[in-house]
Amino acid sequence: MVNDILQGAEERMKKAITALGENFGSVRTGRANAMVLDRIKVDYYGVPTPVNQLAGIKTPDAHLLVIEPWDKGSLRAIEHAILESDLGVTPSNDGSVIRLPFPALTEERRRELVKQCKAFAEEARVAVRNIRRDANTAIERAVKDEGLPEDDIRRGQAEIQKITDKFIAEVDEHFKKKEAEVMEI
């Protein structure tokens, strides 16, 4: 019973790390990366649709994304969605493709992005700690309801703490890598 709770908690913590990676992927680092478009939804015939499902996205060089819609009629909608987003890049539309030039980031903008990454990392830490709390509660409930020995509570909570520490360290490691990537000129 306790092992099932531990495994469930570990799986949920892995999902928190995966979500952190997705959040970090959406942060612009000065280099063109198609993942920054993942969160942008285009109103395509009344349905919010991700850009990557409406167009091919290419990176011809480190500071440029080229978006080539499969349906030329969606060009304006894609351009509008990018303008409305908080991407901070102005698209240029030549009638067949949209070019997104990514200028080099200023020091101030880099610091803002690091703050954003720090917030994402803190969200992940809170998620991991909430999972720890839920697991500890489940262990206590299992011991109480099923008459398991009291030692199982302490053993289970110690194991949960080890898993939590491992995942918190992983969050910190991901944040340090992303911070270095953002601050790199």
C-alpha positions as CSV (number, residue, x, y, z in Angstrom):
1,M,0.0,0.0,0.0
2,V,2.7,2.5,1.0
3,N,4.8,1.5,-2.1
4,D,1.8,2.3,-4.3
5,I,1.5,5.7,-2.7
6,L,5.3,6.3,-3.2
7,Q,5.1,5.3,-6.9
8,G,2.1,7.5,-7.5
9,A,3.8,10.5,-5.9
10,E,7.0,9.9,-7.9
11,E,5.0,9.7,-11.2
12,R,3.2,13.0,-10.4
13,M,6.5,14.7,-9.5
14,K,7.9,13.5,-12.9
15,K,5.0,15.2,-14.6
16,A,5.7,18.4,-12.7
17,I,9.3,18.3,-14.0
18,T,7.9,17.7,-17.6
19,A,5.6,20.7,-17.2
20,L,8.6,22.8,-16.0
21,G,10.5,21.8,-19.2
22,E,7.5,22.8,-21.3
23,N,7.3,26.2,-19.5
24,F,11.0,26.8,-20.0
25,G,10.8,25.9,-23.6
26,S,8.3,28.7,-24.2
27,V,10.8,31.3,-22.8
28,R,12.6,33.1,-25.6
29,T,16.3,33.1,-25.3
30,G,17.5,35.3,-28.2
31,R,17.8,32.3,-30.5
32,A,14.9,31.4,-32.7
33,N,13.1,28.3,-31.4
34,A,9.8,27.0,-32.7
35,M,8.7,26.1,-29.2
36,V,8.0,29.7,-28.4
37,L,5.0,29.4,-30.7
38,D,3.5,26.4,-28.9
39,R,1.3,28.5,-26.6
40,I,0.0,30.7,-29.4
41,K,-3.4,29.8,-30.5
42,V,-4.9,31.0,-33.8
43,D,-8.6,31.5,-34.3
44,Y,-8.9,29.2,-37.3
45,Y,-12.6,29.1,-38.5
46,G,-13.7,29.6,-34.9
47,V,-11.5,27.0,-33.3
48,P,-8.4,27.9,-31.3
49,T,-5.6,26.0,-33.0
50,P,-1.9,25.9,-32.2
51,V,0.3,27.6,-34.9
52,N,2.3,24.4,-35.4
53,Q,-0.9,22.6,-36.6
54,L,-1.5,25.2,-39.2
55,A,1.9,25.8,-40.7
56,G,5.4,24.5,-41.2
57,I,7.9,26.3,-39.0
58,K,11.5,26.6,-40.1
59,T,14.6,28.2,-38.6
60,P,16.9,29.3,-41.5
61,D,19.3,30.9,-39.0
62,A,19.7,31.5,-35.3
63,H,17.6,34.7,-35.2
64,L,14.8,34.0,-37.6
65,L,11.7,31.8,-37.7
66,V,9.8,31.3,-40.9
67,I,6.1,30.3,-40.7
68,E,4.7,28.8,-43.9
69,P,0.9,28.2,-43.5
70,W,-0.5,25.2,-45.4
71,D,-3.7,27.2,-45.9
72,K,-2.7,30.7,-47.2
73,G,-6.1,32.0,-46.0
74,S,-4.9,31.5,-42.4
75,L,-1.9,33.8,-42.9
76,R,-3.6,36.9,-41.5
77,A,-5.0,35.0,-38.5
78,I,-1.6,33.6,-37.6
79,E,0.0,37.1,-37.9
80,H,-2.8,38.6,-35.7
81,A,-2.3,35.8,-33.1
82,I,1.4,36.5,-32.9
83,L,0.9,40.2,-32.6
84,E,-1.7,39.7,-29.8
85,S,0.7,37.3,-27.9
86,D,3.3,38.5,-25.4
87,L,6.1,37.2,-27.6
88,G,7.6,40.6,-28.1
89,V,8.4,40.0,-31.8
90,T,6.8,41.8,-34.7
91,P,6.0,39.4,-37.6
92,S,6.5,40.5,-41.2
93,N,4.1,39.0,-43.8
94,D,5.0,38.8,-47.4
95,G,1.8,37.2,-48.6
96,S,3.1,33.6,-48.5
97,V,5.2,33.3,-45.4
98,I,5.5,35.1,-42.0
99,R,9.0,35.9,-40.9
100,L,9.7,36.4,-37.2
101,P,13.0,38.1,-36.6
102,F,14.4,37.6,-33.1
103,P,16.6,40.5,-32.1
104,A,19.4,40.1,-29.6
105,L,18.1,40.4,-26.1
106,T,19.0,43.4,-24.0
107,E,20.4,42.9,-20.5
108,E,17.1,44.2,-19.0
109,R,15.0,41.8,-21.0
110,R,17.3,38.9,-20.1
111,R,16.8,39.7,-16.4
112,E,13.0,39.8,-16.9
113,L,13.2,36.4,-18.6
114,V,15.2,35.0,-15.7
115,K,12.5,36.3,-13.3
116,Q,9.9,34.5,-15.4
117,C,12.0,31.3,-15.3
118,K,12.4,31.7,-11.6
119,A,8.6,31.9,-11.2
120,F,8.2,28.7,-13.3
121,A,10.8,27.0,-11.1
122,E,9.0,28.1,-8.0
123,E,5.7,26.8,-9.4
124,A,7.3,23.4,-10.0
125,R,8.8,23.4,-6.4
126,V,5.4,24.1,-5.0
127,A,3.8,21.4,-7.1
128,V,6.4,18.9,-5.8
129,R,5.8,19.9,-2.2
130,N,2.0,19.6,-2.7
131,I,2.5,16.1,-4.0
132,R,4.7,15.3,-0.9
133,R,1.9,16.6,1.3
134,D,-0.7,14.6,-0.5
135,A,1.4,11.4,-0.3
136,N,2.1,11.9,3.5
137,T,-1.6,12.4,4.1
138,A,-2.4,9.2,2.1
139,I,0.2,7.2,4.0
140,E,-1.3,8.4,7.4
141,R,-4.8,7.5,6.2
142,A,-3.6,4.1,4.9
143,V,-2.0,3.3,8.3
144,K,-5.1,4.5,10.2
145,D,-7.7,2.8,7.9
146,E,-5.9,-0.5,7.3
147,G,-4.2,-1.0,10.6
148,L,-0.6,-0.9,9.2
149,P,2.2,-0.5,11.8
150,E,3.0,3.1,12.9
151,D,6.6,2.5,11.7
152,D,5.2,2.6,8.2
153,I,4.3,6.2,8.6
154,R,7.8,7.3,9.5
155,R,9.4,5.0,6.9
156,G,7.0,6.2,4.2
157,Q,7.4,9.9,5.1
158,A,11.2,9.5,5.1
159,E,11.0,7.9,1.6
160,I,8.7,10.6,0.3
161,Q,11.1,13.2,1.6
162,K,14.0,11.6,-0.2
163,I,12.0,11.6,-3.5
164,T,11.0,15.2,-2.9
165,D,14.5,16.3,-2.3
166,K,15.6,14.6,-5.5
167,F,13.0,16.4,-7.5
168,I,13.5,19.8,-5.9
169,A,17.3,19.4,-6.8
170,E,16.2,18.5,-10.4
171,V,14.1,21.7,-10.6
172,D,17.0,23.7,-9.3
173,E,19.3,22.1,-11.9
174,H,16.9,22.8,-14.7
175,F,16.6,26.5,-13.6
176,K,20.4,27.0,-13.4
177,K,20.7,25.6,-17.0
178,K,17.9,27.8,-18.3
179,E,19.3,30.9,-16.5
180,A,22.7,30.3,-18.0
181,E,21.1,29.9,-21.4
182,V,19.1,33.1,-21.1
183,M,22.0,35.2,-19.8
184,E,24.4,33.9,-22.5
185,I,25.1,36.5,-25.1
